[in-house]
């Protein structure tokens, strides 16, 4: 997991590494990964948006 704070926006970026599994093969790992990025309002703690990416979140 990666957590970054963006001072200009007042938001947190939380990135979770996800591992793809093949449910047809008993949950066997496929070797593929994605990052789930969740953007959270730093003042109120509410989720603003969430999206997947191939790359690790960048702290700005």
DSSP file (Angstrom, degrees, kcal/mol; ACC not computed):
  #  RESIDUE AA STRUCTURE BP1 BP2  ACC     N-H-->O    O-->H-N    N-H-->O    O-->H-N    TCO  KAPPA ALPHA  PHI   PSI    X-CA   Y-CA   Z-CA
    1    1 A X              0   0    0      0, 0.0     2,-0.4     0, 0.0    15,-0.2   0.000 360.0 360.0 360.0 144.1    0.0    0.0    0.0
    2    2 A X  E     -A   15   0A   0     13,-2.3    13,-3.2     2,-0.0     2,-0.4  -0.988 360.0-170.2-126.4 135.6    1.1    3.5   -0.8
    3    3 A X  E     +A   14   0A   0     -2,-0.4     2,-0.3    11,-0.2    11,-0.2  -0.994   9.3 173.3-128.4 129.9   -0.2    6.7    0.8
    4    4 A X  E     -A   13   0A   0      9,-2.3     9,-2.5    -2,-0.4     2,-0.5  -0.955  21.2-143.4-131.7 151.0    0.6   10.2   -0.4
    5    5 A X  E     -A   12   0A   0     -2,-0.3     2,-0.8     7,-0.2     7,-0.2  -0.970   6.2-155.2-115.4 130.5   -0.7   13.7    0.6
    6    6 A X  E  >> -A   11   0A   0      5,-3.2     4,-2.2    -2,-0.5     5,-1.4  -0.886   6.3-168.6-104.5 103.1   -1.1   16.4   -2.0
    7    7 A X  T  45S+     0   0    0     -2,-0.8    -1,-0.2     1,-0.2     5,-0.0   0.889  83.1  54.3 -62.6 -42.7   -0.9   19.7   -0.2
    8    8 A X  T  45S+     0   0    0      1,-0.2    -1,-0.2     2,-0.1    -2,-0.0   0.875 121.1  32.0 -60.4 -35.0   -2.1   21.9   -3.1
    9    9 A X  T  45S-     0   0    0     -3,-0.3    -1,-0.2     2,-0.1    -2,-0.2   0.673  99.7-132.2 -92.9 -20.3   -5.3   19.8   -3.5
   10   10 A X  T  <5 +     0   0    0     -4,-2.2    32,-2.7     1,-0.3    33,-0.4   0.843  64.7 125.4  68.4  33.8   -5.7   18.8    0.2
   11   11 A X  E   < -AB   6  41A   0     -5,-1.4    -5,-3.2    30,-0.2     2,-0.4  -0.855  55.3-135.5-124.5 158.1   -6.2   15.2   -0.8
   12   12 A X  E     -AB   5  40A   0     28,-2.8    28,-2.6    -2,-0.3     2,-0.5  -0.888  10.9-152.0-106.1 142.9   -4.7   11.8    0.0
   13   13 A X  E     -AB   4  39A   0     -9,-2.5    -9,-2.3    -2,-0.4     2,-0.5  -0.979  12.3-170.7-112.4 121.7   -3.9    9.2   -2.6
   14   14 A X  E     -AB   3  38A   0     24,-2.7    24,-2.7    -2,-0.5     2,-0.5  -0.963   3.5-166.6-114.4 122.0   -4.1    5.7   -1.4
   15   15 A X  E     -AB   2  37A   0    -13,-3.2   -13,-2.3    -2,-0.5     2,-0.4  -0.932   3.5-169.2-113.9 128.5   -2.8    3.0   -3.7
   16   16 A X  E     - B   0  36A   0     20,-2.5    20,-2.9    -2,-0.5     2,-0.5  -0.952  20.5-132.0-114.8 131.7   -3.4   -0.7   -3.2
   17   17 A X  E     - B   0  35A   0     -2,-0.4     2,-0.4    18,-0.2    18,-0.2  -0.729  25.0-160.1 -83.1 124.8   -1.6   -3.4   -5.2
   18   18 A X  E     - B   0  34A   0     16,-3.4    16,-1.7    -2,-0.5     2,-0.5  -0.859   6.4-149.1-108.4 140.8   -4.1   -5.9   -6.5
   19   19 A X  E     - B   0  33A   0     -2,-0.4     2,-0.2    14,-0.2    14,-0.2  -0.941  18.6-129.6-111.3 123.7   -3.1   -9.4   -7.7
   20   20 A X  E     -     0   0A   0     12,-2.6    10,-2.3    -2,-0.5    11,-0.6  -0.503  24.7-167.2 -74.8 135.8   -5.2  -11.0  -10.4
   21   21 A X  E     - B   0  29A   0      8,-0.2     2,-0.8    -2,-0.2     8,-0.2  -0.922  22.0-129.1-121.1 149.8   -6.5  -14.5   -9.8
   22   22 A X  E > > - B   0  28A   0      6,-3.0     5,-1.8    -2,-0.3     3,-1.2  -0.859  17.5-169.2 -97.5 106.7   -8.1  -17.0  -12.2
   23   23 A X  G > 5S+     0   0    0     -2,-0.8     3,-0.9     1,-0.3    -1,-0.2   0.740  84.8  62.4 -70.8 -20.3  -11.4  -18.1  -10.6
   24   24 A X  G 3 5S+     0   0    0      1,-0.2    -1,-0.3     2,-0.1    -2,-0.0   0.670 104.5  49.0 -76.5 -15.2  -11.7  -20.9  -13.2
   25   25 A X  G X 5S-     0   0    0     -3,-1.2     3,-0.6     3,-0.2    -1,-0.2  -0.169 131.6 -85.9-115.6  38.7   -8.5  -22.4  -11.9
   26   26 A X  T < 5S-     0   0    0     -3,-0.9    -3,-0.2     1,-0.2    -2,-0.1   0.753  84.9 -54.3  70.4  25.8   -9.3  -22.4   -8.2
   27   27 A X  T 3 <S+     0   0    0     -5,-1.8    -1,-0.2     1,-0.2    -4,-0.2   0.689  84.1 171.6  82.9  17.9   -8.1  -18.9   -7.6
   28   28 A X  E <   -B   22   0A   0     -6,-0.9    -6,-3.0    -3,-0.6    -1,-0.2  -0.381  38.6-109.9 -63.1 135.3   -4.6  -19.5   -9.0
   29   29 A X  E     -B   21   0A   0     -8,-0.2    -8,-0.2     1,-0.1    -1,-0.1  -0.445  21.5-158.5 -67.0 138.0   -2.6  -16.3   -9.3
   30   30 A X  E     -     0   0A   0    -10,-2.3    -1,-0.1     2,-0.2    -9,-0.1   0.636  37.2-116.5 -91.5 -16.0   -2.1  -15.2  -13.0
   31   31 A X  E    S+     0   0A   0    -11,-0.6     2,-0.3     1,-0.4   -10,-0.1   0.343  77.1 121.8  93.6  -5.8    1.0  -13.0  -12.3
   32   32 A X  E     -     0   0A   0    -12,-0.3   -12,-2.6     2,-0.0    -1,-0.4  -0.694  40.4-171.7 -92.0 144.4   -0.8   -9.9  -13.4
   33   33 A X  E     -B   19   0A   0     -2,-0.3     2,-0.3   -14,-0.2   -14,-0.2  -0.926   9.8-175.5-132.0 158.2   -1.1   -6.9  -11.1
   34   34 A X  E     -B   18   0A   0    -16,-1.7   -16,-3.4    -2,-0.3     2,-0.5  -0.957  24.1-124.0-143.0 157.5   -3.0   -3.6  -11.1
   35   35 A X  E     -BC  17  53A   0     18,-3.0    18,-2.3    -2,-0.3     2,-0.6  -0.919  14.0-151.3-104.2 132.0   -3.0   -0.6   -8.7
   36   36 A X  E     -BC  16  52A   0    -20,-2.9   -20,-2.5    -2,-0.5     2,-0.5  -0.923  16.7-161.1 -99.5 118.1   -6.3    0.5   -7.2
   37   37 A X  E     -BC  15  51A   0     14,-3.0    14,-2.2    -2,-0.6     2,-0.5  -0.881   8.0-171.1-105.8 128.5   -6.0    4.3   -6.5
   38   38 A X  E     -BC  14  50A   0    -24,-2.7   -24,-2.7    -2,-0.5     2,-0.5  -0.980   9.4-154.1-120.9 124.4   -8.5    5.9   -4.1
   39   39 A X  E     -BC  13  49A   0     10,-3.0     9,-3.2    -2,-0.5    10,-1.1  -0.873  16.3-170.6-100.8 125.6   -8.5    9.8   -3.7
   40   40 A X  E     -BC  12  47A   0    -28,-2.6   -28,-2.8    -2,-0.5     2,-0.4  -0.944  28.0-114.4-122.8 136.4   -9.7   11.0   -0.4
   41   41 A X  E  >  -B   11   0A   0      5,-2.9     4,-2.3    -2,-0.4   -30,-0.2  -0.532  22.0-149.6 -65.7 122.3  -10.6   14.5    0.8
   42   42 A X  T  4 S+     0   0    0    -32,-2.7   -31,-0.2    -2,-0.4    -1,-0.2   0.734  92.0  47.7 -69.2 -22.8   -8.0   15.5    3.4
   43   43 A X  T  4 S+     0   0    0    -33,-0.4    -1,-0.2     3,-0.1   -32,-0.1   0.857 128.6  16.9 -86.8 -37.3  -10.5   17.7    5.3
   44   44 A X  T  4 S-     0   0    0      2,-0.1    -2,-0.2     0, 0.0    -1,-0.1   0.584  91.2-126.6-114.3 -13.4  -13.6   15.5    5.5
   45   45 A X     <  +     0   0    0     -4,-2.3     2,-0.3     1,-0.3    -3,-0.1   0.613  58.5 143.2  78.5  11.4  -12.3   12.0    4.8
   46   46 A X        -     0   0    0     -5,-0.1    -5,-2.9     1,-0.1     2,-0.4  -0.617  57.3-109.2 -87.4 146.3  -14.8   11.4    2.0
   47   47 A X  E     -C   40   0A   0     -2,-0.3    -7,-0.2    -7,-0.2     3,-0.1  -0.583  31.3-177.4 -72.1 127.5  -13.8    9.4   -1.1
   48   48 A X  E     -     0   0A   0     -9,-3.2     2,-0.3     1,-0.4    -1,-0.2   0.869  63.0 -28.0 -90.7 -48.0  -13.6   11.7   -4.2
   49   49 A X  E     -C   39   0A   0    -10,-1.1   -10,-3.0     2,-0.0    -1,-0.4  -0.975  49.8-153.7-160.3 166.4  -12.8    9.1   -6.8
   50   50 A X  E     +C   38   0A   0     -2,-0.3     2,-0.3   -12,-0.2   -12,-0.2  -0.983  20.3 162.6-148.1 142.2  -11.2    5.7   -7.3
   51   51 A X  E     -C   37   0A   0    -14,-2.2   -14,-3.0    -2,-0.3     2,-0.3  -0.991  32.7-114.3-157.8 154.1   -9.6    4.2  -10.5
   52   52 A X  E     +C   36   0A   0     -2,-0.3     2,-0.3   -16,-0.2   -16,-0.2  -0.656  31.9 177.3 -90.7 150.3   -7.3    1.4  -11.6
   53   53 A X  E     -C   35   0A   0    -18,-2.3   -18,-3.0    -2,-0.3     4,-0.1  -0.960  35.8-134.7-142.7 162.7   -3.8    2.0  -13.1
   54   54 A X  S    S+     0   0    0     -2,-0.3     2,-0.3   -20,-0.2    -1,-0.1   0.725  88.8  65.5 -85.0 -25.0   -1.0   -0.2  -14.3
   55   55 A X  S    S-     0   0    0    -20,-0.1   -20,-0.1     1,-0.1     3,-0.1  -0.680  93.7 -98.6-103.4 153.2    1.6    2.0  -12.6
   56   56 A X        -     0   0    0     -2,-0.3    -1,-0.1     1,-0.1    -2,-0.1  -0.381  54.3 -93.3 -61.6 142.2    2.2    2.7   -8.9
   57   57 A X        -     0   0    0    -21,-0.1     2,-0.5     1,-0.1    -1,-0.1  -0.293  39.2-132.1 -59.5 142.1    0.7    6.0   -7.7
   58   58 A X        -     0   0    0     -3,-0.1     2,-0.5   -54,-0.0    -1,-0.1  -0.838   9.6-135.2 -99.7 132.4    3.0    9.0   -7.9
   59   59 A X              0   0    0     -2,-0.5   -53,-0.1     1,-0.1   -56,-0.0  -0.731 360.0 360.0 -84.4 128.5    3.3   11.3   -5.0
   60   60 A X              0   0    0     -2,-0.5    -1,-0.1     0, 0.0   -54,-0.1   0.384 360.0 360.0-119.2 360.0    3.2   14.9   -6.1
